[in-house]
């Protein structure tokens, strides 16, 4: 089954709504990518997807990718250079831990939504929303 079919339309809409909510308070750009398998190291695969989605092309280099390989039970959160230059090295750890906790309860959509919203809340301190902010990356979920 394709990863897109693993979610109802309501679940996909909830994830997109979480992205829109998270981006209301930060100039950071958040994307979610879901696929069934990561045939290479999960961080390397997330970096490949990050590049393919042109997430490194934001003005402030403040893109965030939440990557999930459903059937392999692997996930990663990857921030761009602009974020990594400003945040502590363990910045994503608690978000990741909470997301994995939800996944273990079988709550994939809830885990992703909470991770997205929390990422937006934390990014707000480093990349607050500006009046002239432009949505630089699409909000829809990316599937492969």
BAVO-451261 format. One record per residue: residue number from 1; residue in three letters; x, y, z of N, C-alpha, C in turn. Coordinates in nm, 4 decimals, padded with zeros to 6 digits. Layout:
! residues N
(NUM ALA (X Y Z) (X Y Z) (X Y Z));
...
This chain:
! residues 144
(1 UNK (00.0848 -00.1179 00.0000) (00.0000 00.0000 00.0000) (00.0898 00.1249 00.0000));
(2 UNK (00.0523 00.2226 -00.0782) (00.1299 00.3464 -00.0814) (00.1128 00.4185 00.0523));
(3 UNK (00.2144 00.4927 00.0946) (00.2038 00.5604 00.2244) (00.0889 00.6613 00.2291));
(4 UNK (00.0565 00.7202 00.1165) (-00.0533 00.8175 00.1130) (-00.1862 00.7519 00.1493));
(5 UNK (-00.2024 00.6242 00.1100) (-00.3269 00.5529 00.1379) (-00.3349 00.5043 00.2827));
(6 UNK (-00.2261 00.5175 00.3571) (-00.2261 00.4781 00.4983) (-00.2990 00.5809 00.5849));
(7 UNK (-00.3320 00.6958 00.5246) (-00.3963 00.8046 00.5992) (-00.5286 00.8411 00.5341));
(8 UNK (-00.6263 00.8708 00.6162) (-00.7538 00.9196 00.5646) (-00.7360 01.0646 00.5201));
(9 UNK (-00.8303 01.1149 00.4439) (-00.8242 01.2554 00.4032) (-00.8273 01.3458 00.5268));
(10 UNK (-00.9057 01.3068 00.6251) (-00.9150 01.3852 00.7489) (-00.7781 01.3911 00.8186));
(11 UNK (-00.7062 01.2792 00.8207) (-00.5736 01.2771 00.8831) (-00.4750 01.3642 00.8049));
(12 UNK (-00.4802 01.3566 00.6725) (-00.3920 01.4407 00.5903) (-00.4252 01.5883 00.6114));
(13 UNK (-00.5539 01.6192 00.6173) (-00.5959 01.7576 00.6417) (-00.5478 01.8066 00.7784));
(14 UNK (-00.5510 01.7182 00.8791) (-00.5048 01.7548 01.0132) (-00.3559 01.7887 01.0135));
(15 UNK (-00.2766 01.7118 00.9373) (-00.1331 01.7391 00.9301) (-00.1055 01.8725 00.8602));
(16 UNK (-00.1775 01.8987 00.7520) (-00.1616 02.0263 00.6808) (-00.2048 02.1420 00.7718));
(17 UNK (-00.3139 02.1232 00.8441) (-00.3601 02.2279 00.9370) (-00.2553 02.2538 01.0451));
(18 UNK (-00.1890 02.1488 01.0925) (-00.0841 02.1654 01.1933) (00.0316 02.2480 01.1366));
(19 UNK (00.0672 02.2231 01.0112) (00.1744 02.3006 00.9475) (00.1332 02.4473 00.9384));
(20 UNK (00.0118 02.4728 00.8918) (-00.0355 02.6116 00.8806) (-00.0370 02.6796 01.0173));
(21 UNK (-00.0824 02.6083 01.1209) (-00.0847 02.6641 01.2561) (00.0572 02.6947 01.3036));
(22 UNK (00.1482 02.6013 01.2836) (00.2864 02.6185 01.3298) (00.3536 02.7365 01.2612));
(23 UNK (00.3245 02.7559 01.1340) (00.3908 02.8619 01.0587) (00.3290 02.9996 01.0816));
(24 UNK (00.2183 03.0064 01.1565) (00.1573 03.1369 01.1866) (00.2463 03.2218 01.2782));
(25 UNK (00.3269 03.1569 01.3617) (00.4051 03.2285 01.4611) (00.5548 03.2311 01.4323));
(26 UNK (00.5958 03.1726 01.3219) (00.7380 03.1686 01.2896) (00.7582 03.1868 01.1399));
(27 UNK (00.8729 03.2413 01.1044) (00.9078 03.2488 00.9624) (00.9674 03.1160 00.9155));
(28 UNK (00.9881 03.0233 01.0087) (01.0368 02.8901 00.9729) (00.9382 02.8195 00.8817));
(29 UNK (00.9914 02.7311 00.7985) (00.9101 02.6557 00.7028) (00.9167 02.5083 00.7385));
(30 UNK (00.8014 02.4472 00.7601) (00.7953 02.3084 00.8039) (00.7312 02.2219 00.6958));
(31 UNK (00.7974 02.1102 00.6657) (00.7419 02.0137 00.5710) (00.7379 01.8775 00.6377));
(32 UNK (00.6451 01.7941 00.5931) (00.6349 01.6565 00.6389) (00.6468 01.5670 00.5159));
(33 UNK (00.7352 01.4678 00.5247) (00.7505 01.3711 00.4155) (00.7317 01.2322 00.4742));
(34 UNK (00.6450 01.1530 00.4088) (00.6146 01.0187 00.4555) (00.6348 00.9205 00.3413));
(35 UNK (00.7075 00.8138 00.3705) (00.7231 00.7048 00.2756) (00.7252 00.5744 00.3538));
(36 UNK (00.7239 00.4636 00.2853) (00.7197 00.3345 00.3549) (00.8554 00.2903 00.4064));
(37 UNK (00.9598 00.3104 00.3246) (01.0911 00.2561 00.3589) (01.2015 00.3594 00.3430));
(38 UNK (01.3030 00.3464 00.4274) (01.4280 00.4204 00.4127) (01.5356 00.3148 00.3909));
(39 UNK (01.5825 00.3043 00.2677) (01.6784 00.1994 00.2348) (01.8205 00.2330 00.2814));
(40 UNK (01.8416 00.3581 00.3238) (01.9714 00.4007 00.3759) (01.9507 00.4566 00.5166));
(41 UNK (02.0571 00.4999 00.5799) (02.0471 00.5600 00.7122) (01.9386 00.6680 00.7109));
(42 UNK (01.8565 00.6698 00.8142) (01.7395 00.7583 00.8152) (01.7775 00.9066 00.8039));
(43 UNK (01.8865 00.9485 00.8667) (01.9276 01.0894 00.8548) (01.9778 01.1209 00.7142));
(44 UNK (02.0469 01.0253 00.6532) (02.0915 01.0452 00.5150) (01.9718 01.0539 00.4217));
(45 UNK (01.8726 00.9682 00.4431) (01.7527 00.9713 00.3590) (01.6770 01.1024 00.3795));
(46 UNK (01.6653 01.1463 00.5046) (01.5983 01.2741 00.5324) (01.6720 01.3884 00.4624));
(47 UNK (01.8052 01.3838 00.4621) (01.8833 01.4883 00.3945) (01.8582 01.4856 00.2436));
(48 UNK (01.8464 01.3641 00.1855) (01.8153 01.3527 00.0420) (01.6794 01.4154 00.0114));
(49 UNK (01.5796 01.3837 00.0937) (01.4445 01.4367 00.0740) (01.4453 01.5887 00.0927));
(50 UNK (01.5163 01.6360 00.1942) (01.5289 01.7791 00.2227) (01.5777 01.8524 00.0968));
(51 UNK (01.6814 01.7982 00.0346) (01.7371 01.8605 -00.0860) (01.6394 01.8518 -00.2030));
(52 UNK (01.5761 01.7351 -00.2200) (01.4822 01.7163 -00.3317) (01.3636 01.8108 -00.3225));
(53 UNK (01.3214 01.8417 -00.1993) (01.2087 01.9333 -00.1782) (01.2518 02.0803 -00.1792));
(54 UNK (01.3799 02.1037 -00.2098) (01.4360 02.2406 -00.2153) (01.4194 02.3163 -00.0842));
(55 UNK (01.4282 02.2448 00.0251) (01.4074 02.3084 00.1548) (01.5235 02.3983 00.1958));
(56 UNK (01.6371 02.3829 00.1306) (01.7539 02.4655 00.1589) (01.7461 02.6018 00.0885));
(57 UNK (01.6400 02.6259 00.0161) (01.6289 02.7486 -00.0621) (01.5446 02.8567 00.0055));
(58 UNK (01.5219 02.8455 00.1363) (01.4496 02.9520 00.2056) (01.5468 03.0661 00.2347));
(59 UNK (01.4959 03.1870 00.2421) (01.5803 03.3051 00.2604) (01.6659 03.2976 00.3868));
(60 UNK (01.6068 03.2483 00.4952) (01.6805 03.2431 00.6224) (01.7380 03.1043 00.6513));
(61 UNK (01.7272 03.0144 00.5548) (01.7738 02.8757 00.5734) (01.7118 02.8166 00.6998));
(62 UNK (01.5788 02.8352 00.7116) (01.5081 02.7919 00.8322) (01.3972 02.6904 00.8025));
(63 UNK (01.4274 02.5995 00.7110) (01.3355 02.4912 00.6814) (01.3539 02.3752 00.7784));
(64 UNK (01.2435 02.3070 00.8079) (01.2454 02.1892 00.8952) (01.1706 02.0768 00.8250));
(65 UNK (01.2339 01.9594 00.8204) (01.1692 01.8433 00.7625) (01.1410 01.7407 00.8715));
(66 UNK (01.0165 01.6979 00.8773) (00.9804 01.5845 00.9630) (00.9619 01.4674 00.8674));
(67 UNK (01.0531 01.3712 00.8781) (01.0595 01.2578 00.7872) (01.0143 01.1317 00.8600));
(68 UNK (00.9253 01.0545 00.7950) (00.8766 00.9309 00.8544) (00.8790 00.8195 00.7502));
(69 UNK (00.9456 00.7077 00.7851) (00.9406 00.5851 00.7048) (00.8489 00.4893 00.7812));
(70 UNK (00.7242 00.4821 00.7377) (00.6195 00.4113 00.8119) (00.6511 00.2653 00.8426));
(71 UNK (00.6784 00.1883 00.7404) (00.6941 00.0448 00.7597) (00.8266 00.0074 00.8257));
(72 UNK (00.9255 00.0953 00.8128) (01.0559 00.0707 00.8761) (01.0610 00.1226 01.0200));
(73 UNK (00.9584 00.1944 01.0594) (00.9520 00.2529 01.1944) (01.0739 00.3412 01.2204));
(74 UNK (01.1030 00.4265 01.1225) (01.2149 00.5198 01.1348) (01.1639 00.6606 01.1112));
(75 UNK (01.2241 00.7554 01.1805) (01.1864 00.8948 01.1594) (01.3046 00.9845 01.1930));
(76 UNK (01.2973 01.1066 01.1424) (01.4032 01.2046 01.1669) (01.3431 01.3433 01.1572));
(77 UNK (01.4043 01.4354 01.2288) (01.3700 01.5770 01.2164) (01.4987 01.6468 01.1764));
(78 UNK (01.4922 01.7175 01.0659) (01.6116 01.7794 01.0104) (01.5873 01.9287 00.9924));
(79 UNK (01.6737 02.0099 01.0515) (01.6653 02.1546 01.0360) (01.7760 02.2033 00.9443));
(80 UNK (01.7508 02.3123 00.8745) (01.8485 02.3690 00.7819) (01.9600 02.4418 00.8579));
(81 UNK (02.0601 02.4855 00.7843) (02.1798 02.5475 00.8416) (02.1481 02.6712 00.9255));
(82 UNK (02.0507 02.7511 00.8825) (02.0162 02.8717 00.9571) (01.9639 02.8405 01.0959));
(83 UNK (01.8897 02.7324 01.1074) (01.8382 02.6895 01.2379) (01.9508 02.6298 01.3207));
(84 UNK (02.0255 02.5386 01.2605) (02.1310 02.4691 01.3341) (02.2391 02.5633 01.3853));
(85 UNK (02.2560 02.6784 01.3192) (02.3547 02.7763 01.3646) (02.3093 02.8486 01.4914));
(86 UNK (02.1781 02.8444 01.5202) (02.1237 02.9215 01.6323) (02.0759 02.8380 01.7504));
(87 UNK (02.0428 02.7137 01.7276) (01.9795 02.6338 01.8334) (02.0796 02.5369 01.8972));
(88 UNK (02.0526 02.4940 02.0205) (02.1406 02.3948 02.0832) (02.1346 02.2616 02.0093));
(89 UNK (02.2383 02.1810 02.0253) (02.2487 02.0553 01.9497) (02.1359 01.9575 01.9814));
(90 UNK (02.0757 01.9684 02.0989) (01.9674 01.8768 02.1364) (01.8285 01.9357 02.1093));
(91 UNK (01.8221 02.0376 02.0254) (01.7002 02.1134 01.9993) (01.5819 02.0250 01.9591));
(92 UNK (01.6051 01.9241 01.8769) (01.4967 01.8415 01.8238) (01.4683 01.7197 01.9103));
(93 UNK (01.5525 01.6907 02.0092) (01.5435 01.5646 02.0839) (01.4087 01.5421 02.1523));
(94 UNK (01.3582 01.6420 02.2237) (01.2317 01.6214 02.2964) (01.1137 01.6085 02.1997));
(95 UNK (01.1182 01.6825 02.0895) (01.0121 01.6715 01.9887) (01.0125 01.5302 01.9307));
(96 UNK (01.1306 01.4820 01.8991) (01.1457 01.3482 01.8417) (01.0985 01.2418 01.9411));
(97 UNK (01.1382 01.2559 02.0658) (01.1002 01.1586 02.1693) (00.9478 01.1523 02.1845));
(98 UNK (00.8834 01.2678 02.1891) (00.7376 01.2717 02.2024) (00.6685 01.2122 02.0794));
(99 UNK (00.7233 01.2426 01.9608) (00.6645 01.1897 01.8382) (00.6746 01.0371 01.8369));
(100 UNK (00.7897 00.9832 01.8712) (00.8079 00.8382 01.8737) (00.7160 00.7739 01.9778));
(101 UNK (00.6971 00.8413 02.0905) (00.6044 00.7907 02.1926) (00.4634 00.7760 02.1377));
(102 UNK (00.4179 00.8752 02.0616) (00.2848 00.8665 01.9987) (00.2812 00.7542 01.8954));
(103 UNK (00.3872 00.7413 01.8183) (00.3942 00.6353 01.7173) (00.3792 00.4986 01.7839));
(104 UNK (00.4458 00.4795 01.8977) (00.4400 00.3508 01.9677) (00.2994 00.3204 02.0178));
(105 UNK (00.2176 00.4251 02.0374) (00.0774 00.4071 02.0772) (-00.0118 00.3880 01.9544));
(106 UNK (00.0475 00.3878 01.8353) (-00.0296 00.3738 01.7130) (-00.0917 00.5040 01.6654));
(107 UNK (-00.0492 00.6148 01.7232) (-00.1060 00.7461 01.6901) (-00.0098 00.8227 01.5990));
(108 UNK (00.0018 00.7768 01.4759) (00.0966 00.8348 01.3810) (00.0605 00.9806 01.3484));
(109 UNK (-00.0646 01.0027 01.3095) (-00.1071 01.1378 01.2729) (-00.0895 01.2334 01.3899));
(110 UNK (-00.1317 01.1922 01.5085) (-00.1201 01.2785 01.6267) (00.0264 01.3097 01.6570));
(111 UNK (00.1125 01.2094 01.6422) (00.2551 01.2305 01.6669) (00.3142 01.3326 01.5716));
(112 UNK (00.2782 01.3206 01.4442) (00.3289 01.4149 01.3446) (00.2740 01.5551 01.3722));
(113 UNK (00.1448 01.5650 01.3974) (00.0831 01.6955 01.4230) (00.1462 01.7641 01.5445));
(114 UNK (00.1633 01.6897 01.6524) (00.2243 01.7481 01.7717) (00.3682 01.7908 01.7449));
(115 UNK (00.4427 01.7103 01.6701) (00.5810 01.7455 01.6378) (00.5863 01.8745 01.5561));
(116 UNK (00.4966 01.8871 01.4598) (00.4922 02.0064 01.3751) (00.4612 02.1306 01.4588));
(117 UNK (00.3575 02.1230 01.5406) (00.3168 02.2386 01.6218) (00.4267 02.2757 01.7215));
(118 UNK (00.4861 02.1767 01.7858) (00.5924 02.2034 01.8828) (00.7143 02.2632 01.8134));
(119 UNK (00.7486 02.2135 01.6959) (00.8605 02.2705 01.6207) (00.8342 02.4178 01.5911));
(120 UNK (00.7118 02.4483 01.5499) (00.6764 02.5881 01.5236) (00.6882 02.6754 01.6471));
(121 UNK (00.6406 02.6229 01.7609) (00.6491 02.6987 01.8865) (00.7945 02.7258 01.9249));
(122 UNK (00.8801 02.6257 01.9094) (01.0201 02.6434 01.9469) (01.0944 02.7334 01.8486));
(123 UNK (01.0599 02.7250 01.7208) (01.1250 02.8097 01.6209) (01.0896 02.9567 01.6383));
(124 UNK (00.9745 02.9819 01.6975) (00.9268 03.1192 01.7165) (01.0308 03.2053 01.7886));
(125 UNK (01.1025 03.1469 01.8836) (01.2030 03.2226 01.9599) (01.3202 03.2659 01.8722));
(126 UNK (01.3538 03.1863 01.7728) (01.4696 03.2142 01.6885) (01.4322 03.2793 01.5560));
(127 UNK (01.3144 03.2465 01.5085) (01.2668 03.2963 01.3796) (01.1220 03.3424 01.3934));
(128 UNK (01.1002 03.4559 01.4617) (00.9611 03.5017 01.4795) (00.8970 03.5381 01.3457));
(129 UNK (00.7656 03.5278 01.3441) (00.6900 03.5644 01.2255) (00.7076 03.7136 01.1986));
(130 UNK (00.7283 03.7490 01.0737) (00.7418 03.8896 01.0337) (00.6182 03.9301 00.9533));
(131 UNK (00.5830 04.0564 00.9606) (00.4645 04.1052 00.8899) (00.4734 04.0788 00.7396));
(132 UNK (00.5950 04.0815 00.6851) (00.6125 04.0613 00.5413) (00.6515 03.9170 00.5074));
(133 UNK (00.6271 03.8260 00.6013) (00.6655 03.6861 00.5823) (00.5929 03.6251 00.4629));
(134 UNK (00.6668 03.5485 00.3853) (00.6121 03.4800 00.2678) (00.6209 03.3300 00.2934));
(135 UNK (00.5165 03.2579 00.2591) (00.5185 03.1121 00.2718) (00.6061 03.0586 00.1585));
(136 UNK (00.7298 03.0237 00.1917) (00.8282 02.9883 00.0893) (00.8187 02.8446 00.0400));
(137 UNK (00.7586 02.7576 00.1196) (00.7482 02.6167 00.0816) (00.6036 02.5707 00.0948));
(138 UNK (00.5618 02.4764 00.0108) (00.4233 02.4277 00.0182) (00.3949 02.3643 00.1545));
(139 UNK (00.2697 02.3711 00.1981) (00.2308 02.3149 00.3271) (00.1834 02.1704 00.3157));
(140 UNK (00.1580 02.1228 00.1959) (00.1030 01.9879 00.1828) (00.2067 01.8812 00.2194));
(141 UNK (00.1556 01.7645 00.2540) (00.2400 01.6516 00.2899) (00.3022 01.5951 00.1615));
(142 UNK (00.4278 01.5587 00.1723) (00.4975 01.4971 00.0604) (00.5004 01.3460 00.0838));
(143 UNK (00.4614 01.2690 -00.0162) (00.4606 01.1225 -00.0058) (00.5494 01.0639 -00.1142));
(144 UNK (00.6093 00.9492 -00.0852) (00.6842 00.8792 -00.1896) (00.6711 00.7302 -00.1688));
